[in-house]
Amino acid sequence: MEPAPDICPLCGREIPEDQRDAHHLVPKSRGGRETRFLHRICHRQIHALFSEAELETSYSTVEALLEHPEIQKFAAWVARKPPGFFDGTRRSNRRK
């Protein structure tokens, strides 16, 4: 019997082995230990939008991330893509 596939908590798609990244909910550099598996594209989008300080103080849960309008927009867009989809991630203007 095969183990259940990992499902990305951001976009709800199955995560292929080659697209699976572990995301520290609180950045490791700030003492975080708990991780969740995400699609690589979803993981990169989180880090393109938020600083480590923002992740630690305001977005340290999947639920908090999903409340942010830019993450909601991204998740709705990427949810329509196939599980192995990957595209380059650009840093948000709000982080420049």
Number of C-alpha atoms within 10 A of each C-alpha: 3 4 5 7 11 17 17 21 17 23 23 16 20 19 21 15 11 9 18 21 19 13 21 21 18 22 19 14 10 12 10 13 12 14 14 16 19 24 30 21 18 25 21 17 20 21 16 17 18 18 13 16 12 13 21 20 9 13 21 18 15 12 11 12 19 18 11 11 10 15 19 14 11 16 18 14 11 19 15 11 12 11 18 16 14 14 8 8 14 10 15 14 8 8 10 7
